Amino acid sequence: MGRNGPVTADFPVTPVTSFLHRVPGLLSWVVILVSVAGPFLYPLSFLIWASLYALWFMGSIAPTAVGLARTCWKIRAQQAKPTPEPCAEGQPHAFVLCTYKDDVSLLRRTLDLLAGHVGADKKYVVVLALEARADESEKARQLVSEYSSKFLAMSFNEHVDAPGECRGKASNACSAGRYLSKLVGALGLAQNEVLVTVMDSDIEVYEEYIARLEENVTQVKKGNIHRTLFCPYMTFYNTEGDASVPAGVAQWDVLWAAAVIGNMGRNPWLYNVKFPCSTYSISLETLVEMGFWEVGDVGIGEDHHTALRLFFSFPHEADFQVIHAPFGASSVGADGVVAGIRARVTQAQRHYLAQMDISYVCYRAYQQWRDFHVWQLWGLVLEVSGHFLHLTLSLPITSLGLGILGLWYVLMDSCAPSPWQEADWCEVEYIFGYQWKTVVQVWLLVLSTCLQGVLIASTLVMLPCAEYCNFAHHKGRTIKEYVCGALRRYVLGGPYMLLFTFPPALMATTKLLMGHGVVYKSADKSHLKPMDLLGPACPVSPVREVKPPVLLVADDKAELVRSVDHTV
């Protein structure tokens, strides 16, 4: 993007918006302190407040579990049908492949998979999105020379950082998107017919996703791809058989993918926005109208933020289509268990910096309250807030605060009077005609039972569904392997769920509270193995006798620099 600066028209950087970014961190630390002191100082008031939060928490967990079950059922029904035959011609696709200091072998395995798709040489346009660095540029030129004959066109874009931008995927993709719009014009394609799929360097875009996507465009959207976000679901291809990925990291990633699928599968009448993860498709025309991606700090959660921008940019017109086909992502690994866990915590902390979307959605809801129904905006604010605040609020309130309250009640009920007897509930002798101790006892019991019941029921739903989505439907597991895998998620996933949620979320929210700058820390992907070591070899298209594709090389500041023929 370069000279034009960040896209901040829909969220200006002001003292008010900067303060809004700090609110989640302030709230998190206040809740931690209240959860420790509240049961001692104002136990009845704390119980009422904790009960209200518990209702919100359960109201977030239960629909996610139901959404995961609904999505698994749809995936199962779809898998029973034959996969649509991919078209050699027709719907043009563009792929913005974001890369940062990635080894050339990793990029080759990603490009090999794309090149193996039917019709890749006739309808695929690939743009590598990278930063303006000498080593990155040389690597991109090498890849373009190797793969340009296997696609309709292939090029790369070097992004020069501008003041106010957050370095990372969003800013690189935004620059590449602007360049892509010029490249599409040079190829004689219309912006309103090109579907853009944004992806990371380690992502495996399977041909099934492209086939299902084209089927959805034809049958559901009737060829109208404008203002629609297409969301595939995420699976992990190296959670088994890769010694560099700690077992706990692998188990947690599978559960995390299941939670993302559950969010996408919730009732569309109650949850208007579907949030993709890492990889999604959207029309080029829509991207141009939106100003491509947000490159300021608020856009660090590029996938989550893009869904929100689409919703607010096109009131009552934005559409979200879940494509029941997977794409493959990689779990973070390293040399050694401790290093692998540390890398995953660092990655999680970066993910949780996207909590700035809470302030973004509050600001946009305030600005556009006339454009939507009130229930839509309130529901979206609560939904986005729940995505991040539950990570830092649920543990202090439900485990620490209610645990202290229950323990204190037992001690008060069985021991002699203590200085704690001056608390607020001791001034009340009867509640609804019953002794306050009886009311509080029943209240605590019912609340704890409901919380545990929702958590246990959601876990029982999520474990087999997580196993099915990530493994069973496309790896042909036996029943024994299926059951053992689900039990392994339960045994290993639970403890790591705490490690990869509360600490990194609290670190991220504290960082924003202190006003520290946002730094995009990319995960190390050097541990990934070649394709043939992770599974069946990917079919690669042979060199075909086709019209030489266009090779375009441009920097971030110039128009198209040159256009030359290129052959392998």
Salt bridges, closest charged atoms under 4 A:
ASP10 OD2 - ARG309 NE 3.15
ASP10 OD2 - ARG364 NH1 3.03
ASP121 OD2 - LYS122 NZ 3.54
ASP121 OD2 - ARG544 NE 3.82
GLU131 OE1 - ARG167 NH2 2.67
ASP135 OD2 - ARG133 NH2 3.53
GLU136 OE2 - LYS139 NZ 3.02
GLU146 OE2 - ARG108 NH2 2.86
ASP161 OD1 - HIS159 ND1 3.53
ASP161 OD2 - ARG167 NE 3.11
GLU165 OE1 - HIS159 NE2 2.82
ASP200 OD1 - LYS169 NZ 3.09
ASP202 OD1 - LYS525 NZ 3.53
GLU204 OE2 - ARG109 NH2 2.95
GLU208 OE2 - ARG212 NE 3.94
GLU214 OE2 - HIS93 NE2 2.91
GLU214 OE2 - LYS123 NZ 2.83
GLU215 OE1 - ARG212 NH1 3.68
GLU240 OE2 - ARG477 NH2 2.26
GLU240 OE2 - ARG488 NH2 3.09
ASP253 OD1 - ARG344 NE 2.87
GLU285 OE1 - HIS226 ND1 3.78
GLU289 OE1 - HIS226 NE2 3.42
GLU289 OE1 - ARG227 NH2 3.28
GLU302 OE1 - LYS169 NZ 3.19
GLU317 OE1 - ARG227 NH1 1.94
ASP319 OD2 - LYS221 NZ 2.75
ASP357 OD2 - HIS304 ND1 2.84
ASP357 OD1 - HIS305 ND1 2.63
GLU383 OE2 - ARG266 NH2 2.50
GLU383 OE2 - HIS387 NE2 3.88
ASP413 OD1 - LYS437 NZ 3.98
GLU467 OE2 - ARG477 NH1 2.20
GLU467 OE1 - ARG489 NE 2.90
GLU559 OE1 - LYS182 NZ 3.74
